[in-house]
Amino acid sequence: MNWKKGMALLLIIALSGFLAAGCGSSAGTKEQALRIEVGGEPESLDPAKVTGVPESNYQLALFEGLTALNDKDMPVPAAAEKWEISPDGLKYIFHIRPNAKWSNGDPVTAQDFEFAWKRLLNPATAAQYAYMLYPIKNAEAYNNNKATADQVGVKALDDKTLEVTLEKPTAYFLAVVAHNSTYPVDKKVVEADGDNWANNVKTFVGNGPFKLVNWVHNSKLEMVKNDQYWDKDKVKLNKLEWDLVEVTTTGLSMFENNQLDFMWDPPMTEVPRLQKEGKFKLGKYLGTYYYEFNNRKAPFDNPKVRKAFALAIDRNAITKDILKGTATPATAWIPPGFTDPLTDKDFREEQGALFQTDVAQAKKLLAEAGYPDGQGLPPITLIYNTNDNNKAIAEAVQEMWRKNLGVTVTIQNQEWKVFLENRRAGNFQVARAGWIGDYTDPMTFGDYFLSYGGNNWGKYDNPAYDKLIEAAQVSNDQKLRMQNMHEAEKILIDDMGVAPIYFYNYNYCVKPYVKGLVLSATGRVNVKEAYIQK
């Protein structure tokens, strides 16, 4: 999943923890209102329309899928109270809770899920996350105009029973259907209001623990407890306010002035002080911060140029001097945190580093590409979304490219929605980006660079890579799966289809009186059972 945007096969690895314990504790007499910041203005609240981590957080409070990830990132019953799986692993029967309702009082039905999933797959929707449902029979074919909606293996047998037929066994499918792109939508509302239903407080409906009551664009999202939610007795907060802050210094100022109870990603320049004061915390995060090359635009259509630019970046300096040791230099694409179920070893540690900073080799490659000391290169612009840390890293990399390659690069910050639109449309040469795992299997990083991948905005394309990843997707042989993903990653880095910069940790500040929050390694902050205790 894109940063601001955003499940291990057979065994989902426990990779998250409670931010604060709270089970069995009294919520006290403090007003149950939480003020939280995880990013800026959402491009939408429609599950079929977004890809960012902030949006997935807002949606996690407003919606609920068939399953949800618990505090160990394992899928557990949610909107579906139970399910059956056929012995061959190809058919799932989900039973929707009889008391599951939308925030407007409508019952949540199997038809809502069927409608939402086929809407996600509909080519006209142009959903970047349509591929999440590709394990379903004929889902990919429908998304590519090679099958009809009726041929997709999703069918409501009655109001509360959903039958799903897969194209191939997918052992992590229960985790996939916890992802925000697979959330249901109220069929009646969407058909009545069209795609604008999710952008208007008056027409918005969800089936999660909170409901939307106010949206001040570029300022805040306000939610209250959803009294129609089937599990409302576990929801202690009465009010939830998401402050839409893009400037991290602003967010930290609000936190320290008691205007926020939780904030994500404080300015790295303040980390040493925050650590001394006990305000800064680190959580596990399945993510890679990277620079995305436009593989179809000169000069980055040349792999030698891509590799030269990647090898000229000093990642140790970035993580030490700018990020204050809160991140790890990335020497490959797939981050630590994924466990090989056969060896019980970390996928990243098994593979090892795939490249290192090498200025001499970078200069050699650039000359071989026809641009000695940067001569003859077209004007190059690096874009990044507005954020203090992104700016500091971009300025550092700009200087590294000037010093190490003799290349002058313009850097440009862009407001989030504009930034996303430009990346999605291919209107960039190099762009700052981040990918956070959607589930705890390395495939969530492997399938990102499939030539037809919905989020592969840099248009990396290598048939050998596609073949290896596709073989890993359909195999139940764990040894073969992991081997294929290791080999595919080597191909990606040899092509330098992307320039990894660092592996994330989840950096945050939280007030000590906030209890019951659950932080997932996939970047979601679950507020369902959070409460305030003073």
N, C-alpha and C positions, 0 to 999 in steps of 0.2 A: 504494500500500500504506500502510496506517496506520503511523504512526511506529513505535510499539512493535510496534507492530504496525506499514504496507506497508503495454523492449526497443526506428532511424528507418526508416521504410519504405524498402525497397530497399537502403539502406546503413545499417548500424548504426554510429552515431557512436562514435568512440573517446572515452570519457569517464571512464576510470579509469586508475589507474596502480599500479605496484608500490609497496607501502609500503617494501619494501627489496629490493634485488636479491639474487639467490641462485642463479641458474642456473649450474650447473657447479661450485658451491662445495661444499666438504666440510662435513658437518654437525658435525665436530669430536667431541670426547669428552664434551661436556656431555650430561647426561641429556636425552633428547628429550621434554620435557614442556612444554606451553604452558598458561599460565593467562591467561584472557581474559574480558573483561566487555563485553557489548553491551546489557545490559538485565536485566530481572527474570524472575520465574517465568513460564514459558510456559503459556498456557491449554491447550495440547495440543501433541503432536508429530505429530499426524495431518495429513498434507498437505491433506486435505479440510476441516479444521476451523479453520484459523488464518488470520489476516490480517496479523499484526504483523511488523515488521522483525527484532526479536530472534528470534522463532520461525523466520523464514526463514533466519537464520544458523545456528541449531542444526540445522535440517533440511538445510542445504547440506552439513554435515559428515556427516550420516547417510544421505542419499539421493542419487540421481543420476537426472536426467531423460533423455529421448532425446538432448537437446543440453545443453550447458553454455555459459556465457559466459566467454570467455577474458579476458586482462588488458586487452583493448581493448573489452570488452563486446560482442564479436561471437560469434554462436553457432557452436560447433564440435561435432564428434561426441563423444558421451558414452556412455550406455547403448546408443545406436544407433551402430554403426560406420560406417554409410553410409545413403543414402536416394536415391530417385529422385522427381522432380517431373514431372507431366504437362505438356505444352506449354501447356495452358490454365490451369495453376496451380491446378487444383481437386483433384488427387489426389496424395497423398504415399504412398510405400512406404518404410517404415522397416525396417532390418535390425538386429535386436537382436544384440549381441555373443554369440558362442557360449559364451564363458567368463564371462559376467555372472552373478553369484550373489548371493543374499541372505546376510545375515550368519549365518543358520542353516544355510547350505549348499544351500538350495533354488535351482534355476535361476531366473533372471529371465526371464520369458516375455512374449510378445506378449499372451497372455491376461491377465497381471497389469496391463498398461497398459490394455487394453480395460476390465477390471473397475474399475480405479481411476478412469478418466475417466467412465465411466457412473455410478459411485458419486458422483463430484463433481457430476454433473449431476442425479442423482436428486433430485426435489423433497423427498423425505423426509430427505435429508441436510441440507438448508437451508444449503448452502455459500455463503458470501459471495462466493467467487471462482468460482462456476459460470460466470459470464459470460466468463471467460478463454477458455473453449472454444466460445463462441458462433459463431466462424467455421466450425465443423464442421457439416455438413449435419444438420439436425433437432435440433441440440443445444439451442438456445433453446426450440424447441417441446417437447422432452422435459422440460426444466427447468420449463416452464409447464403441464405436464400436457396438452399438445396433440399429443403423439406418444409412441410406446413406445420403450423402450430399444433394441429390435431395429432401429428405424428410424434410430438415430443413426449417422452416417457413420464409425464406428470398428469395425474388424473384424480379429481375429487370423486371418490366413490359415493359419498354422501356428505352432509354438511360438516361432519366431524372426522372424516377418514380420508387421508391423502395417500395415494399409491404412487410410488416413485420407482421407475425401472431404469437401471443404469446400463450404459453402453459396455462398461467393463467394471470388475470389482474395484472399489476405491475404499481402502480401509480407513481413510481419514474423512469419509463423507459426513459423519455426524458432527465433526468439527467445522466442515465447510458450511453446513446449514446453520451455524451460529454466527456466520459473518453478516455484517450489516447489509450487504448487497442482496441477501436472500430473505430479508425481512418481508413480511406480508404488507400489502396495502389494502385499504378498504375499497373493494371493487366498486361499490355503489358511489362512493365519493369521487373516485378517480374518473369513472365514466361520466359523472355529472359535471365535474369541474375541469377535466382535462389536466394537462401537466402542471398547471399553475396551482393546483390544490396544496402543494407542499410549501409554497412560498407566501402563503397568506394565513395569518393566525386564525381568521374566521372560518376557513375551510380545512385547516390542518387537523388530521386525526392520527393517533397512534395507538398502539396496544401495549405500551410499556408502563413502567412504574410512575412516570410523570407525564404531564400534559402541558403543551405550550400555551401560554396565556399572553405573552407579549414579545415582540421582536422589534427592537430599535436597531435598525441596520447600522453596522459598523460600530455598535456600542454594546448591546447586550441581548441575550436571550433569557427570558424569564419563564420558569416552569413551576407548577405546583403539583402536589401529590394527585395522582390519577385515582379517583374514588371508584372507577370502573375496573381497575386492574385486579385480576384474579388473586394475586398474592399481596394485596394492599396492606395486610396486617404486618408484613415485614418491613414496610416502608415507613421510616420514622421522620424523615424530613418533610416539612410542609411546604417549604419554598426552596427553589434552586435557581441561582442566577449565574449564568455563564457570561463573564465579561470578555468581549471580543477585542482582545489586545494583541497587536502585532509587534509593537516595540517592547522589547524585553525590559528595558530600563523603566518604562512606564509600569509594566506589570509588577516589577520588584518594588517600586515606590508605593504602589497600591497595597502590596502585601505588607510592607513594613509600616504603612499608615493604617493598617487594620481595615482596609477596604476589600481585601481578598483573604480567603482562608487557605487557598491552595493555588499555587502557580507552577506552571511547567517551564523549564528551560530558562532559569535566571541568567543574566549577563555573566559571561565567563570571567570578566574582570573583577566581579564581586565575589567569586567563589571562595577564594582564600578567607575573606572576612566572614562570609556566611558560614563557612565550615567552623571557624573559631567560635562563632556565636551559636553554633548548634542548630542553624536554620536550614542547612543544605543537606539533601539526602540523595542517594543513588539507588536506582532500581534496575532490574534486568530488562533488557530491551533488545528484541530481535530486529536489528536495523543496521543499514549501511548508508552513510552519507557519501554521495558521489557526485562527480561532474559528468553530465550526460552530453555526449557528442552527437551532433546531427550527422549520422553516417551517410546521409544522402546529399550533403552540401559541402562543397569545397571550402577549405582544404581537408576537412575531416572525413571525406569519403575515402581518403588514403590511410590505410592502417598504420603506415610508418609515421605519419603526422600525428595520429591519435596516440600512438605509443610514445613518441617523442615528448608530447605535452604531458602525458601521464608520468613518465619516468623523471621528469624535471621538477616534480613537486616533492618537497620535503615534508612528509607526513608527520615525522617525529616533532618537527618544529611547531607544526600546527596544533598537535594534541598537547604538547608541553606548554608552549608560550601563549597560545590563544585559548585553548580549552582547559588549561590548568589541570591536566591529568584526569579529566573526567571522561575521556574517550580513549580508544585504542587505535593506533595507526592501522589502516586497512591495507593488507598486502594480497588481497583476493576479493572476490565478490560476496560470497556467502559468509555471514558473520558467525561467531561462536554461539553456542546455545542449542544446537541441534545434535541429538544423540543417535548414533548408529545403533539400532535395536539389537543387532547381532553381536557387535563388539563391545557395546556399552561405552564407546569412546566418542568424544566430540568430533563431529564431522570436520570442523575447521582444523582441529589439531591433527587429525589423520591425514588430511591433504597437505597441510603446511602452507608456507608462503609461496605465492606464485609469481611475485615480482618484488623488486626493491627499487628505491630511488637510485638512479644511475645517470648522472648528468652527462658523462662522457658518451654513453650509449645514446642518450637522448639527442645530443648534438649530431652524432653520426647518422642516426636515423633521419633527422630533419634534412641533413645534407643529401642523403640518398634519395629523399623524396623530391629533391630539386629546390630546396629552400635553405642553402647554407647560411648559418647565422641569422635565419629568419628572412633573408632577402627574397623578395618576390611574393611573399605571402599576401593574400588579400586582407583588408581590414577585418579584424576579429573582435567580436563583442561577447563577453561573458555576462549572462543575466542571472539574477538571483531574486528571490522574493524578500520583501522588506523584513529585516531581522538583524539586530546588532551583531550577532555571531556570524551570520551569513556574510555580512558586510566585511567584518574583520578577516574572515577566511579568504574572501574574494580579493581583498587588497593584498594579502600576503601572497596568494598564488599569482596575482598579477605581477608582483615584484619578482617572484621566483622565475616566472617565464621571461621577464625582461633580462634578469641577471644571467640565467642559465642558458637561454636560447637566443637572446637578442631580439625577442619578439615584443612588440608593443600591443597590449590588449586593452580595449576599453571595457570597463565594468559598468553595469547598469542595474539598479534595483527597480523592481516592479511590484505594484500592489498585487496581492495574492490572486485575485480573479483574473486579472490581465496576464499575469505570469502563467497561470494554468492554461489560459486560452492560447497563448503564444506557443507553449510547449506542445500542447495537443495538436495545434495546426502545423507544427514543424517550423515555426517562425523564430528560429534561433540557430546559433552555431554551437555554443557551449552553454549549458544551463546547470545551475546548482540543483540538486535533487536529493531525495532520500527515499528509501524503500523500507517499510516495516512489515515483517512477516504477518500474514493473515492467519496462519496456523503453524503448529510446531513441527513441521517437516520441511527439510531443505527444498522440497519441490516448490514451496511458496516463493523462493528466490529463483529456482531453476526455470520455471515456466514464464517468468517475467520477460526473458529475452527470446522467446519463441518469435519467429519472424512475423507471425500473425497475432502476437500477444496484444491485448487491448491497451496495456499501459506501456508498451514498447515504443515510446514517442520519439526515441532517437533512431528508430528503424534499423536496428542491428539485424542482420540477415546472414545466416550461415546454415545451409542444409544439413551439414554434419552435426551441428549443434541441435537443430530441430529433431533429427533422427534419434539422438541419444536421449533427449528429454522425453520424447514421445514414448520410447521404449521403457523408460523408467516409470512413466505414468501408468502403463497398462500391466506392469509386472507385479506379481506377488512375491517374487524372489528378492528378498531384501539385499542379499549380497550383490545381485545384478543391478538392482535399483541404485544403490549407493555408488557402485563402480561407474555406472553410466553418468551419474550426476557429477562425480569427480572429473571424469574425462570431458564432459561438456564444459565444466567451469574452466578447465585448462584451455579449451578452444576459445572461449570467450575472452580470456585474458591475453592469449596469444594474439588475437585479433584486436585487443584493447577496444572492444565495442563500448566500453564504459571505463571511466577512471575512478575507481574507489578511493575515497579519501580517509574515512575513519569508520570504525564500528561504534555504534551508539551505546551509551548507557542512558537510563531514564533519569534525567536531572530534575529535581523539583524541590519546592519549599512547601511545607504544610504546618499549620498551626497545631500545637499539641492537644488542643481540645477537640480536634476532628477525629472521630472514631469510625471504624467500620468501612472505610474506603478500601477497595481492592484494586491493586494495580496489576494489569496483565502485561506480560512480556511483549504482547502485540500492540501496546501503546494505548489501550483503553483503560479509562478510570471508571470503574463500576461504582456508581453512587447509590444503588438500590437500597442497601442496608446501612448507609452512612448516617451518622447523627452527631450532634454537638453535645459535648459534656464538659461543663465548667464547674 
